[in-house]
């Protein structure tokens, strides 16, 4: 599954080898023990380092770009956004956004491009649910296009020339910040009629609790980072989830059985809004196994970058101070001795009977590890679980091309042509809803 080039280098040179990225030497590191040393060595042996373009485009005030005490304090402020209580309040909204989206997909007469639409869905989830912005549909569509231009250029060569990717990224950032500021100001003025606390409310409250009110610039950078964090990786994982359910109908059927056994699929009926709660979802063991296996075999990002603060030894090699290191999540998953038949999609490997991931915590790290573990991992898993439940209960879907597309790993893992799928709606008895029936229904109402 992993990139053939990297795996051939690994076979030749072992788990620690030198390569290059954007013209700079880079040490690529694989394997639980090596990765553990890097992740637990944050602030002593290594420090986080994003490429310069990402540092500028994401902004200096972000969690990703901060280090030391500033990083610790920012994480404290941001962690409240992903507390159990916060996730419980987002859940009905996430379910509604996903239900609306699947309904729209099913009403399309032609196949949809799943990866493109998943990006649109996760962007909408971030803006509408996480940030609670009531931006008109048309403006949201425009903002999404600008945002795509921003993301495409986050990892570009930092050369500020007209027509360069970097310049396009900077221009997109300026337009986004303007739109975000407008939405933030409107939101701060209008506090009536809210039925839940969204991430931005929590962020503003939490920063006050920690004795430091956020400036408008910090709020803009914070919201941009939240959208960035929630967007690309979740869209990648959502697409991989749909692709694996298409490839493995037995897995989808087993998921439906689990939903029936929990009373979430009454003779085929779909889970209505409000029936899904966090404890209901966490009781769905097989669903949890499916999500874990998607994240093992199709980890959205290949790894994380660090700068070496002091020369240290890794796997018998000296890693020089000042060099860059990348710990590889994907290679570590691909070579972890704890996983049997590593290339096979097999959710049962995470079942209680087998628990292949229980031996050693650094063999399986789809969300990174150490002090920089992904803050939003519980939100990402929640989103994927709701998507899987809704797909299993209210949709029939089939591949619209003769073969499955190839996978590319850059900038995040996704199918080359986006994955073309035809969706059909199901009624409460899991019978297909025909387009003309829908027309008749709307005529009689």
C-alpha positions as CSV (number, residue, x, y, z in Angstrom):
1,X,0.0,0.0,0.0
2,X,2.8,2.4,0.9
3,X,4.8,4.2,-1.7
4,X,7.0,1.7,-3.6
5,X,9.9,4.2,-3.7
6,X,10.0,4.6,0.1
7,X,9.5,0.8,0.8
8,X,12.4,-0.1,-1.6
9,X,14.6,2.5,0.2
10,X,13.6,1.1,3.5
11,X,14.4,-2.5,2.4
12,X,17.8,-1.3,1.2
13,X,18.8,1.0,4.0
14,X,16.7,-0.1,7.0
15,X,14.3,1.8,9.2
16,X,16.3,5.0,9.4
17,X,17.6,6.5,6.2
18,X,18.5,9.9,4.7
19,X,16.5,11.4,1.8
20,X,15.6,14.9,0.7
21,X,12.5,17.1,0.9
22,X,12.1,20.5,-0.9
23,X,15.9,20.6,-1.3
24,X,16.8,19.9,2.3
25,X,18.3,16.7,3.8
26,X,15.7,14.7,5.8
27,X,16.0,11.6,7.9
28,X,13.0,9.2,7.4
29,X,12.2,7.1,10.4
30,X,10.1,3.9,10.7
31,X,9.2,1.4,13.4
32,X,7.6,1.7,16.9
33,X,10.8,2.0,18.9
34,X,12.3,4.7,16.7
35,X,9.1,6.6,16.4
36,X,8.6,6.4,20.2
37,X,12.0,8.1,20.8
38,X,11.1,11.0,18.5
39,X,7.6,11.5,19.8
40,X,8.6,11.3,23.5
41,X,11.7,13.5,22.8
42,X,9.6,16.6,21.9
43,X,11.1,19.8,23.5
44,X,14.4,17.8,24.4
45,X,15.7,16.0,21.4
46,X,13.4,17.4,18.7
47,X,11.1,20.3,18.1
48,X,8.1,20.5,15.8
49,X,8.8,22.1,12.4
50,X,6.4,22.7,9.6
51,X,7.7,23.8,6.2
52,X,8.1,27.6,6.0
53,X,5.2,28.0,3.7
54,X,2.9,26.2,6.2
55,X,4.2,28.4,9.0
56,X,3.4,31.6,7.1
57,X,0.1,30.5,5.6
58,X,-1.4,28.9,8.8
59,X,-0.2,31.9,10.9
60,X,2.2,32.3,13.9
61,X,-0.6,32.1,16.4
62,X,-1.6,28.4,15.8
63,X,-1.2,25.4,18.0
64,X,0.7,23.6,15.3
65,X,3.3,26.4,15.0
66,X,3.8,27.0,18.8
67,X,6.3,25.3,21.0
68,X,7.2,24.9,24.7
69,X,4.9,26.6,27.3
70,X,3.0,28.5,24.6
71,X,2.1,25.2,23.0
72,X,1.1,23.7,26.3
73,X,-1.2,26.6,27.1
74,X,-2.7,26.7,23.7
75,X,-3.5,23.0,23.9
76,X,-5.2,23.5,27.2
77,X,-7.4,26.2,25.7
78,X,-8.2,24.2,22.6
79,X,-8.7,20.8,24.3
80,X,-12.0,22.0,25.7
81,X,-13.4,22.1,22.2
82,X,-13.0,18.3,22.0
83,X,-14.2,17.4,25.5
84,X,-16.9,14.7,25.9
85,X,-19.5,17.3,26.7
86,X,-18.6,19.4,23.6
87,X,-18.7,16.3,21.3
88,X,-22.2,15.4,22.7
89,X,-23.5,18.9,21.8
90,X,-22.0,18.7,18.2
91,X,-23.4,15.2,17.6
92,X,-27.0,16.0,16.5
93,X,-25.7,18.8,14.2
94,X,-23.1,16.5,12.6
95,X,-25.8,13.8,12.1
96,X,-28.1,16.4,10.4
97,X,-25.3,17.7,8.1
98,X,-24.4,14.1,7.1
99,X,-28.1,13.1,6.5
100,X,-28.7,16.2,4.4
101,X,-25.6,15.4,2.4
102,X,-26.4,11.8,1.7
103,X,-29.9,12.8,0.7
104,X,-28.5,15.2,-1.8
105,X,-26.1,12.5,-3.1
106,X,-28.9,10.1,-3.5
107,X,-31.1,12.6,-5.4
108,X,-28.4,13.1,-8.0
109,X,-29.3,11.2,-11.2
110,X,-25.6,10.7,-12.0
111,X,-22.6,9.4,-10.0
112,X,-20.8,11.7,-7.6
113,X,-17.1,12.3,-7.1
114,X,-16.8,11.1,-3.5
115,X,-13.5,12.7,-2.6
116,X,-14.6,16.1,-3.9
117,X,-18.0,15.9,-2.2
118,X,-16.3,14.6,1.1
119,X,-14.2,17.7,1.1
120,X,-17.3,19.9,0.7
121,X,-19.0,17.9,3.5
122,X,-16.1,18.3,6.0
123,X,-15.7,22.0,5.2
124,X,-19.4,22.5,5.8
125,X,-19.2,20.5,9.0
126,X,-16.3,22.7,10.2
127,X,-17.9,26.0,9.3
128,X,-21.6,25.2,10.3
129,X,-21.2,22.8,13.2
130,X,-17.8,23.5,14.7
131,X,-17.7,27.3,14.3
132,X,-21.5,27.9,14.3
133,X,-21.3,30.4,11.4
134,X,-24.5,31.1,9.6
135,X,-22.9,32.1,6.3
136,X,-25.4,32.1,3.4
137,X,-25.1,29.0,1.0
138,X,-23.7,31.0,-1.9
139,X,-21.0,32.7,0.2
140,X,-20.1,29.3,1.7
141,X,-19.6,27.9,-1.8
142,X,-17.3,30.8,-2.6
143,X,-15.4,30.4,0.6
144,X,-14.9,26.7,-0.1
145,X,-13.3,27.4,-3.5
146,X,-10.9,30.0,-1.9
147,X,-10.2,27.5,0.9
148,X,-9.2,24.8,-1.6
149,X,-6.8,27.2,-3.2
150,X,-5.4,27.9,0.3
151,X,-4.9,24.2,1.1
152,X,-3.3,23.3,-2.3
153,X,-0.6,25.8,-1.5
154,X,0.1,25.3,2.2
155,X,3.0,23.0,1.3
156,X,4.6,25.0,-1.5
157,X,8.1,26.3,-2.1
158,X,8.2,29.6,-0.1
159,X,9.1,31.8,-3.2
160,X,7.0,34.9,-3.2
161,X,6.7,35.7,-6.9
162,X,3.6,36.6,-8.9
163,X,1.8,33.4,-10.0
164,X,3.7,31.2,-7.6
165,X,1.7,28.7,-5.5
166,X,3.0,30.5,-2.4
167,X,1.6,33.8,-3.6
168,X,-1.7,32.2,-4.5
169,X,-1.8,30.7,-0.9
170,X,-1.1,34.1,0.6
171,X,-3.9,35.7,-1.4
172,X,-6.3,32.9,-0.5
173,X,-5.4,33.4,3.2
174,X,-6.2,37.1,3.0
175,X,-9.6,36.5,1.5
176,X,-10.4,33.8,4.0
177,X,-9.3,35.9,7.0
178,X,-11.6,38.7,5.7
179,X,-14.5,36.3,5.4
180,X,-13.8,34.7,8.8
181,X,-13.5,38.1,10.5
182,X,-16.9,39.1,9.2
183,X,-18.5,35.8,10.4
184,X,-16.8,36.1,13.8
185,X,-18.0,39.7,14.3
186,X,-21.6,38.8,13.3
187,X,-21.4,35.8,15.7
188,X,-20.1,37.9,18.6
189,X,-23.0,40.4,18.2
190,X,-25.7,37.8,17.8
191,X,-26.0,35.5,20.9
192,X,-29.7,34.9,20.9
193,X,-31.5,31.7,19.9
194,X,-28.5,29.4,20.3
195,X,-29.3,25.8,21.3
196,X,-25.7,24.6,21.8
197,X,-22.2,25.8,22.4
198,X,-20.0,25.5,19.4
199,X,-16.2,25.3,19.3
200,X,-15.8,29.0,18.8
201,X,-18.0,29.8,21.9
202,X,-15.9,27.3,23.9
203,X,-12.6,28.7,22.6
204,X,-13.5,32.2,23.6
205,X,-14.8,31.1,27.1
206,X,-11.8,28.8,27.6
207,X,-9.2,31.5,26.8
208,X,-11.0,33.8,29.3
209,X,-10.8,31.1,31.9
210,X,-7.1,30.8,31.3
211,X,-6.7,34.5,31.9
212,X,-6.0,35.6,28.4
213,X,-8.7,36.9,26.1
214,X,-8.0,36.2,22.4
215,X,-7.4,39.0,20.0
216,X,-9.3,39.1,16.7
217,X,-6.1,38.0,14.9
218,X,-5.8,35.0,17.3
219,X,-9.5,34.1,16.7
220,X,-9.0,34.3,12.9
221,X,-5.9,32.1,13.1
222,X,-7.6,29.7,15.5
223,X,-10.7,29.3,13.3
224,X,-8.6,28.8,10.2
225,X,-6.5,26.2,12.0
226,X,-9.7,24.4,13.2
227,X,-11.0,24.2,9.6
228,X,-7.6,23.1,8.3
229,X,-7.4,20.4,10.9
230,X,-11.0,19.1,10.4
231,X,-10.9,19.3,6.7
232,X,-8.4,17.4,4.6
233,X,-7.7,14.4,6.8
234,X,-11.4,13.8,7.6
235,X,-12.3,14.0,3.9
236,X,-9.5,11.5,3.1
237,X,-10.7,9.1,5.7
238,X,-14.4,9.5,4.8
239,X,-13.5,8.6,1.1
240,X,-11.4,5.6,2.3
241,X,-14.3,4.4,4.5
242,X,-16.8,4.5,1.6
243,X,-14.3,2.7,-0.7
244,X,-13.8,-0.1,1.8
245,X,-17.5,-0.6,2.4
246,X,-17.9,-0.9,-1.4
247,X,-15.0,-3.4,-1.7
248,X,-16.2,-5.5,1.3
249,X,-20.0,-5.9,1.3
250,X,-19.7,-8.5,4.1
251,X,-18.3,-5.8,6.4
252,X,-21.2,-3.5,5.5
253,X,-23.7,-6.3,6.2
254,X,-22.0,-7.2,9.5
255,X,-22.3,-3.5,10.5
256,X,-26.0,-3.5,9.7
257,X,-26.4,-6.6,11.9
258,X,-24.8,-4.7,14.7
259,X,-27.0,-1.7,14.2
260,X,-30.1,-4.0,14.2
261,X,-28.9,-5.7,17.4
262,X,-28.7,-2.3,19.1
263,X,-32.1,-1.3,18.0
264,X,-30.7,1.4,15.6
265,X,-32.1,-0.3,12.5
266,X,-35.8,-1.2,13.1
267,X,-36.5,-3.7,10.3
268,X,-34.3,-1.5,8.2
269,X,-35.5,1.9,9.6
270,X,-32.8,4.6,9.9
271,X,-31.6,6.1,13.1
272,X,-33.6,9.3,13.6
273,X,-32.1,12.5,14.8
274,X,-31.5,12.4,18.5
275,X,-31.3,8.6,18.8
276,X,-27.5,8.7,18.3
277,X,-25.7,9.5,21.5
278,X,-22.0,9.2,22.4
279,X,-22.6,6.2,24.6
280,X,-24.7,4.5,21.9
281,X,-21.8,5.0,19.4
282,X,-19.1,3.8,21.8
283,X,-21.2,0.6,22.4
284,X,-20.9,-0.3,18.7
285,X,-17.8,-2.4,18.9
286,X,-17.7,-3.6,15.3
287,X,-18.2,0.0,14.0
288,X,-15.1,1.0,16.1
289,X,-13.1,-1.9,14.5
290,X,-14.0,-0.7,11.0
291,X,-12.9,2.9,11.7
292,X,-9.7,1.7,13.3
293,X,-8.9,-0.5,10.3
294,X,-9.6,2.3,7.8
295,X,-7.2,4.5,9.8
296,X,-4.5,1.8,9.9
297,X,-4.5,0.9,6.3
298,X,-5.4,4.3,4.8
299,X,-3.8,6.8,7.3
300,X,-4.5,10.2,5.7
301,X,-1.1,11.7,6.4
302,X,2.2,9.9,6.0
303,X,3.9,11.3,9.1
304,X,5.1,14.3,11.0
305,X,8.2,16.6,10.7
306,X,10.6,17.6,13.5
307,X,13.9,19.5,13.7
308,X,16.7,17.9,15.7
309,X,17.6,20.1,18.8
310,X,20.7,18.1,19.8
311,X,22.6,15.2,18.1
312,X,21.3,11.8,19.3
313,X,21.4,8.2,18.3
314,X,18.7,6.3,16.6
315,X,18.9,2.6,15.5
316,X,22.8,2.9,15.6
317,X,22.9,6.1,13.6
318,X,23.9,9.6,14.7
319,X,21.1,12.1,13.9
320,X,22.9,15.5,13.6
321,X,21.6,18.6,15.3
322,X,19.8,21.0,12.9
323,X,18.7,18.3,10.5
324,X,15.0,17.5,9.8
325,X,13.4,14.2,10.8
326,X,10.2,12.7,9.5
327,X,8.6,9.9,11.5
328,X,6.5,7.8,9.2
329,X,3.1,6.7,10.4
330,X,2.2,4.8,7.2
331,X,5.5,2.9,7.0
332,X,5.3,2.0,10.7
333,X,1.8,0.6,10.2
334,X,3.0,-1.3,7.1
335,X,5.9,-3.0,8.9
336,X,4.4,-3.4,12.4
337,X,5.0,-7.1,13.5
338,X,1.8,-7.0,15.6
339,X,-0.5,-6.9,12.5
340,X,-1.2,-10.2,10.7
341,X,-1.6,-10.0,6.9
342,X,-0.8,-6.4,7.0
343,X,-2.2,-5.5,3.5
344,X,-5.6,-7.1,4.1
345,X,-8.6,-5.0,5.2
346,X,-9.8,-6.9,8.2
347,X,-11.7,-4.9,10.9
348,X,-11.8,-8.0,13.2
349,X,-8.1,-7.6,13.9
350,X,-9.2,-4.9,16.4
351,X,-11.9,-7.1,18.0
352,X,-11.6,-7.9,21.7
353,X,-10.7,-11.5,20.8
354,X,-7.7,-10.5,18.7
355,X,-6.8,-6.9,19.8
356,X,-3.7,-6.8,17.5
357,X,-3.0,-3.2,18.5
358,X,-2.7,-4.0,22.2
359,X,1.1,-4.8,22.1
360,X,3.0,-1.6,22.2
361,X,1.4,1.8,21.7
362,X,3.6,3.0,18.9
363,X,2.8,0.3,16.3
364,X,-0.5,2.0,15.6
365,X,-0.6,5.8,15.6
366,X,-3.0,7.2,12.9
367,X,-3.2,10.4,15.0
368,X,0.4,10.7,15.9
369,X,1.5,10.5,19.5
370,X,3.3,12.2,22.4
371,X,2.5,15.8,23.4
372,X,1.4,16.6,19.8
373,X,-1.2,13.8,19.5
374,X,-4.0,15.1,17.2
375,X,-6.3,17.2,19.4
376,X,-9.3,16.5,17.2
377,X,-9.0,12.7,17.0
378,X,-12.2,12.1,18.9
379,X,-14.1,14.5,16.7
380,X,-12.7,12.8,13.6
381,X,-13.7,9.3,14.9
382,X,-17.1,10.6,15.8
383,X,-17.7,12.1,12.4
384,X,-16.6,8.8,10.6
385,X,-18.8,6.7,12.9
386,X,-21.9,8.8,12.2
387,X,-21.1,8.7,8.5
388,X,-20.8,4.9,8.6
389,X,-24.1,4.5,10.5
390,X,-25.9,6.8,8.1
391,X,-24.4,5.0,5.0
392,X,-25.4,1.6,6.4
393,X,-28.9,2.6,7.3
394,X,-30.1,5.0,4.7
395,X,-28.1,4.4,1.5
396,X,-27.4,1.9,-1.2
397,X,-24.3,2.8,-3.2
398,X,-22.3,1.2,-6.0
399,X,-19.1,1.9,-7.9
400,X,-19.7,3.8,-11.1
401,X,-16.5,2.8,-12.8
402,X,-15.3,-0.7,-13.9
403,X,-12.4,-0.8,-11.5
404,X,-11.4,1.0,-8.3
405,X,-9.1,4.0,-8.8
406,X,-5.4,4.1,-7.9
407,X,-4.5,5.8,-4.6
408,X,-2.1,8.7,-4.4
409,X,-0.5,9.8,-1.1
410,X,0.0,13.5,-1.7
411,X,-1.0,15.9,-0.1
412,X,-3.2,13.5,1.8
413,X,-4.1,9.9,0.8
414,X,-7.0,9.9,-1.8
415,X,-8.1,8.1,-5.0
416,X,-6.6,9.6,-8.1
417,X,-9.9,10.3,-9.8
418,X,-11.8,10.9,-6.7
419,X,-13.9,7.7,-6.6
420,X,-17.0,7.8,-8.7
421,X,-20.1,6.3,-6.9
422,X,-23.8,6.2,-7.6
423,X,-26.0,6.6,-4.5
424,X,-29.6,5.5,-4.1
425,X,-31.8,6.5,-1.2
426,X,-33.5,3.9,1.0
427,X,-36.8,4.4,2.9
428,X,-37.4,3.3,6.5
429,X,-37.8,-0.4,5.4
430,X,-34.6,-0.2,3.4
431,X,-36.4,-0.3,0.1
432,X,-35.0,1.9,-2.6
433,X,-36.7,5.3,-3.1
434,X,-37.3,5.8,-6.8
435,X,-37.1,9.4,-8.1
436,X,-40.7,9.4,-9.3
437,X,-42.0,8.3,-5.9
438,X,-40.2,11.3,-4.4
439,X,-41.9,13.5,-6.9
440,X,-45.3,12.0,-6.1
441,X,-44.7,12.4,-2.4
442,X,-43.8,16.0,-2.7
443,X,-46.9,16.5,-4.9
444,X,-49.3,15.0,-2.3
445,X,-47.8,16.8,0.7
